[in-house]
Amino acid sequence: MEDGKVMNKLNVLYEDNHVIVVIKPYNVLSQGDSTGDLSIMDDIKSYIKKKYHKPGNVYLGLVHRLDRPVGGIMVFARSSKAASRLCKAFNEHKIEKKYLAIIHGKMKDDSGELIDFIEKGKDGKSFVSSNGKKAVLEYKTLSYNSQYDCSLVSILLKTGRHHQIRVQFASRGHYLLGDQRYGVCDKEQICLFSYSLSFPHPITKEIMKFSVLPEKNGYWTRFTL
């Protein structure tokens, strides 16, 4: 327990002296914000401090984020050198992030590329706008459920704009199931999960690959994962 808050059980996929790869649970912050709620960064720092008996503050570098309601794989840097190199790899598009999502309806094409310009509004919501920043993703429909009129899609992000996946699909009438901000407010968990991550190790340069499927509950039960 830390500051009166219960720590989340940390699911570690890999760790060494330079990086740590974990699964961020749904509805947990990537890093702390004005809410004061516990973040996955807080969890990891406490885990490292306890496991390695680290005195004082624990260094942990945030190199990418997942929206609070979204779960999935994240990598964090355990040294400033690793953080710098991972950030550079992200900027050079050497890190590959893939997501699974369940969207309303069926895309016109089973696979393709979505290109938009996305702007973040003052209310925290993003929208397609000619004044926005370029947003690109590739998608592939894995399965369609005609009974519920929804599709399971795999998504490869080419850029990392605010709420990009949610906005790009919703703007085409294919909102993500469970998306209370851009879809239908049904109080179900959003169906967006970062299931695959690959990156060059910041020190050894070895390509590290990780993959994990979301737990099969809620809307995920409509498909075979």
Buried (B, 14 or more C-beta within 10 A) or exposed (E): EEEEEEEBEBEEBEBEEBBBBBBBBBEBBBEEEEEEEBBBBBBBBBBBBEEEEEEEEBBBBBBBBBBBBBBBBBBBBBBEEBBBBBBBBBEEEEBBBBBBBBBBBBBEEEEEEBEBBBBBEEEEBBBBEEEBBEBBBBBBBBEBBEEEEBBBBBBBBBBBBBBBBBBBBBBBEBBBBBBEBBBEEEEBBBBBBBBBBBBBBBBEEEEBEBEBEBEEEBBBEBBEB
